[in-house]
Amino acid sequence: VQLAESGGGLVQAGGSLRLSCAASGPFDNIVGVGWFRQAPGKEREFVASISWDGETILSADSMSGRFVISRDNAENTSYLQLDSLKAEDSGIYYCAQTQNRQATRYEPDYAYWGQGTQVTVSS
């Protein structure tokens, strides 16, 4: 399984970005997907997760309402819409894939990880 994030970049505070995660593997459309982020000097933290069918979505409380996860199983791609960005949202954003159908907040549940995409928000 390979995961490739894209869509990161430099944006002003208050702006938006749409991150994409393209997956290649035999079971990509029947497993859960999550997004995490890591700011410089900080531990990686959970952002959002979506179940294989899109019916269950989990979001970090601090980002709920500003960040929205979605997926297109026909394209084997998941998305993370980032709105109303703040300087503290800067960091590397990673997508990850579980080996079951569920959405989950817990890193150990994720078996595969992408290389990450950099998001920088200028204040």
Backbone as a ProteinNet text record, in pm:
[ID]
protein_1_A
[PRIMARY]
VQLAESGGGLVQAGGSLRLSCAASGPFDNIVGVGWFRQAPGKEREFVASISWDGETILSADSMSGRFVISRDNAENTSYLQLDSLKAEDSGIYYCAQTQNRQATRYEPDYAYWGQGTQVTVSS
[TERTIARY]
84	0	88.1	58.9	130	28.8	63	-21.1	57.5	-2.9	66.3	-20.9	26.9	-45.8	-5.6	-98.1	-70.4	-164	-136.3	-225.1	-177.1	-66.2	-13.3	48.5	85.8	147.7	144.1	172.7	174	43.5	-21.6	-148.9	-155	-226.6	-243.2	-347.2	-333.9	-432.2	-572.5	-666.3	-802.7	-830.2	-725	-738.5	-774	-777	-816.6	-719.3	-714.8	-642.5	-722.9	-704.5	-765.1	-654.3	-634.5	-533.4	-594.8	-514.2	-557.6	-462.8	-516.8	-436	-476.8	-388.5	-414.1	-354.9	-435.6	-392.3	-380.6	-285.7	-271.3	-250.1	-345.2	-338.9	-464.4	-465.9	-577.5	-706.8	-700.5	-819.6	-842.2	-795.1	-798.6	-938.6	-1037	-1170.4	-1254.9	-1195.1	-1274	-1203.4	-1119.4	-1051.5	-1069.1	-1046.5	-1055.7	-933.3	-954.3	-848	-845.8	-728	-715.7	-613.9	-626	-528.7	-473.2	-343	-273.3	-184.8	-138.4	-46.6	60.5	173.7	283.9	345	338.9	400.3	545.3	629.7	769.6	782.7	859.9	882.4	768.6	666.1	550.6	526.8	450.4	414.9	306.9	304.4	200.1	64	-37.7	-170.1	-276.8	-382.2	-496.1	-571.4	-614.5	-695.2	-836.3	-846.9	-978	-963.4	-1074.4	-1075.2	-1212.1	-1215.1	-1339.5	-1342.1	-1457.7	-1471.7	-1475.8	-1469.9	-1458.7	-1576.1	-1694.2	-1813.3	-1849.9	-1768.8	-1797.2	-1905.8	-1959.4	-2071.2	-2026.8	-1904.3	-1853	-1736.6	-1745.6	-1638.8	-1603.8	-1476.3	-1424.7	-1337.8	-1348.3	-1266	-1211.3	-1091.3	-1035.9	-1122.7	-1153.6	-1244.5	-1193.9	-1063.1	-1007.3	-1016.1	-1039.5	-1042.7	-1180.6	-1269.2	-1401.9	-1469.9	-1528	-1595	-1508.5	-1377.3	-1286.7	-1226.3	-1204.1	-1143.4	-1247.1	-1258.2	-1357.4	-1291.4	-1310.3	-1255.7	-1362.9	-1321.3	-1413	-1333.4	-1402.9	-1333.8	-1414.6	-1343.1	-1403.8	-1348.9	-1425.4	-1375.2	-1352.5	-1426.9	-1407.8	-1270.1	-1218.8	-1087.8	-978	-1012.2	-915.5	-843.9	-920.6	-862.4	-943.1	-872.2	-938	-894.9	-974.7	-950.6	-961.1	-889.1	-902.3	-914.1	-1032.5	-1057.9	-1022.2	-933	-887.2	-937	-1022.7	-1077.8	-1041	-1050.2	-1022.2	-890.2	-788.1	-659.1	-594.8	-524.9	-453.5	-304.7	-222.6	-78.6	-44.2	-117.4	-89.1	-130.6	-194.6	-226.7	-109.7	-3.7	112.6	175.5	224.3	288.5	284.2	329.1	322.9	196.7	118.8	-6.1	13.8	-21.7	-4.8	-139.8	-153.5	-268.4	-220.5	-313.4	-281.3	-401.3	-373.7	-476.7	-474.2	-593.1	-602.7	-607.6	-622.4	-642.5	-780.9	-870.3	-1009.5	-1098.4	-1226.3	-1320.5	-1355.1	-1301.3	-1345.7	-1267.9	-1330.7	-1261	-1201.4	-1086.1	-1021.5	-928.3	-917.1	-828.5	-687.2	-666.6	-545.7	-440.4	-322.2	-215	-180.7	-176.8	-141.2	-237.3	-356	-453.4	-420.9	-327.8	-295.8	-172.1	-186.3	-77.9	9.5	-47.7	24.8	17.7	129.1	140.3	199.9	153.7	216	336	403.4	522.5	489.2	368	326.4	334.1	254.9	256.3	261.5	345.1	368.2	258.9	205.5	110.5	172.9	183.6	238.4	137.2	97.3	-1.2	68.8	68.2	133	31.6	76.3	-14.9	-6.1
-119.1	0	124.9	215.2	342.7	455.8	553.3	669.8	793.6	880.5	1000.5	1122.5	1207.5	1330.9	1441.3	1532.8	1650.6	1762.1	1881.9	1994.6	2090.3	2058.5	2150.2	2273	2369.1	2489.5	2602	2720.3	2841	2916.7	2952.9	3023.7	3126.2	3232.9	3333.4	3287.9	3338	3308	3343.2	3255.3	3272.6	3204.2	3161	3095.6	2948.9	2882.5	2742.5	2663.1	2535.3	2439.2	2310.5	2235.9	2103.4	2002.5	1916.1	1813.4	1687.5	1617	1491.1	1380.3	1259.7	1142	1032.3	1004.4	900.9	769.9	665.4	535.6	435.8	346.6	239.2	109.7	20.6	-104.8	-184.4	-310.7	-396.6	-371.6	-309.4	-293.8	-148.5	-55.9	84.2	136.2	85.3	143.5	73.3	-19.3	-83.6	-75.7	25.1	44.4	188.4	208.4	342.6	425.9	556.2	650.4	761.6	807.2	916.4	1019.2	1137.3	1243.3	1284.4	1304.5	1350.2	1467.4	1542.5	1650.9	1659.4	1715.9	1734	1871.4	1952.4	2084.6	2072.3	2165.4	2160.1	2154.3	2057.6	2045.5	1983.4	1938.3	1880.1	1737.1	1664.1	1528.6	1530.6	1424.8	1411.7	1398.4	1464.1	1462.6	1426	1371	1329.4	1451	1443.5	1549.3	1498.9	1393.3	1341.7	1201.7	1126.6	991.7	962.1	874	838	688.1	627.1	484	452	325.1	283.5	330.9	339.1	377.3	524	597.4	739.2	765.7	661.2	679.1	729.3	697.8	741.3	836.7	953.8	1053.4	1097.3	1095.8	1144.2	1265.6	1366.1	1485.5	1528.7	1585.2	1642.7	1760.8	1770.6	1875.9	2015	2033.1	2166.7	2209.9	2114.1	2146.1	2124.2	2065.4	2034.9	2162.2	2154.4	2270	2347	2336.7	2403.2	2304.8	2182.1	2079.3	1970.1	1928.4	1827.6	1719	1595.6	1480.8	1422.8	1370.9	1302.7	1201.6	1120.4	1022.5	992.6	950.8	908	768.8	667.2	531	491.9	551.4	521.4	568.3	671.9	726.7	683.7	604.4	563.3	684.4	787.5	912.6	965.1	1014.3	1084	1229.8	1313	1456.6	1514.4	1622.4	1697.6	1844.8	1898.9	2039.3	2121.1	2216	2300.6	2442.4	2490.4	2626	2709.8	2840	2933	2899.6	2882.1	2838	2942.5	2891.6	2974.6	2939.8	3029.9	3004.7	2875.6	2845.3	2723.5	2594.9	2608.2	2490.5	2448	2524.7	2491.5	2360.9	2283.6	2157.9	2064.2	1942.9	1839.5	1757.9	1742.3	1667.2	1531.7	1427.7	1290.9	1222.1	1143.2	1054.5	914.3	834.9	700.3	610.2	481.7	383.8	270.8	230	119.2	-13.7	-119.2	-250.3	-304.4	-215.5	-255.2	-144.8	-157.3	-67.4	56.4	64.2	164.8	295.3	400.6	526	516	573.6	563.4	681.2	721.3	830.6	784.3	655.2	602.8	562.9	622.3	594.9	447.3	369.2	227.2	149.5	204.4	136.1	153.5	242.6	271.5	193.9	119.3	33.2	99.6	192.3	252.2	404.5	468.9	614	672.9	792.7	866.1	944.1	1012.7	1089.5	1227.5	1271.2	1399.4	1512.9	1614.9	1736.1	1856.3	1952.5	2066.5	2171.5	2215.9	2327.5	2439.2	2555.2	2670.2	2783.8	2833.3	2941	3065.6	3169.7	3294.5	3383.6	3446.3	3532	3676.2
0	0	0	-87.9	-91	-79.9	1.4	20	-18.9	-97.2	-143.9	-117.8	-26.7	2.2	-96	-117.4	-198.7	-154.6	-203.7	-175.6	-69.4	-3.8	96	30.4	113.7	61.4	162.3	112.1	195.2	174.5	283.4	276.1	388.6	366.8	471.7	573.9	693.3	796.8	748	776.4	729.1	596.4	531.5	402	413.3	297.3	289.4	203.2	230.5	147.9	143.4	37.1	27.4	5.1	102.4	93.1	33.8	-43.4	-102.9	-62	-55.8	-25	-122.5	-216.6	-315.5	-266.8	-269.2	-218.8	-332.8	-319.4	-417.4	-341.3	-350.9	-279.5	-307.6	-270.9	-307.7	-231.4	-114.6	-31.9	10.5	-70.9	-31.3	-3.3	-73	-59.5	45.4	123.4	228.7	363.5	380.5	507.8	554	682.5	737.9	701.9	694.2	661.1	765.5	796.7	893.4	848.8	905.8	885.4	1022	1024.2	1143.5	1103.6	1201.4	1169.9	1277.9	1239.1	1333.3	1312.9	1416	1414.4	1461.5	1423.1	1466.4	1618	1666.1	1809.4	1887.5	1818.2	1886.7	1839.1	1918	1878.3	1769.9	1696.3	1594.7	1663.3	1606.6	1668	1565.7	1615.9	1534.3	1482.9	1357.2	1298.9	1269.6	1190.2	1152.5	1095.1	1099	1044.2	985.4	886.2	819.4	796.5	818.7	797.8	648.5	616.7	477	391.9	452.7	376.7	396.4	472.3	494.4	597	658.4	750.6	887.8	924.6	1055	1034.1	1094.1	1086.9	1227.7	1256.8	1384.4	1358	1443.3	1427.6	1562.3	1560.2	1682	1723.3	1849.3	1897.1	1860.4	1868.7	1846.8	1700.8	1611.1	1468.5	1406.8	1483	1432.2	1384.7	1268.8	1211.8	1114.9	1130.1	1036.2	937.6	982.3	898	872.2	747.5	710.3	627.8	669.9	596.9	507.7	393.3	301.7	221.6	143.9	61	-63.6	-165.9	-291.2	-319.5	-288	-302.7	-448.8	-537	-678.9	-725.6	-660	-696.7	-600.3	-498.7	-396.2	-336.4	-310	-262	-144	-45	65.1	62.3	126	123.5	264.2	285.3	408.9	371.5	389.1	361.4	484.9	466.6	577.2	553.5	640.3	628.6	750.9	735.4	846	913.3	831.5	883.2	972.7	1073.6	1169.8	1163.7	1215	1213.8	1287.4	1392.8	1470	1399.5	1283.6	1203.2	1116.2	1115.3	1033.9	1080.4	984.8	1017.3	899.2	923	819.5	843.5	739.5	746.5	679.9	754.3	707.4	691.3	586.5	580.8	616.3	664.8	708.5	684.4	677.1	643.6	746.4	789.2	883.9	808.2	882.1	820.8	853.2	895.7	914.5	858.5	878.3	812.7	894.9	1015.2	1108.8	1100.8	1149.1	1176.1	1316.2	1336.9	1467.1	1490.8	1618.5	1656.8	1691.1	1700.4	1761.9	1659.6	1671.1	1575.4	1561.1	1670.1	1653.4	1563.9	1541.1	1454.2	1305.9	1275.9	1136.5	1093	984.6	938.5	832.9	758.8	646.8	656.6	621.2	631.6	505.5	472	364	413.6	322	355.1	411.7	393.8	448.9	348.6	374.1	294	387.5	354	441.8	424.3	535.8	537.4	620.5	561.2	631.8	624.4	740	747.2	800.5	721.5	762.8	833.4	939.9	1017.7	972.6
[MASK]
+++++++++++++++++++++++++++++++++++++++++++++++++++++++++++++++++++++++++++++++++++++++++++++++++++++++++++++++++++++++++++

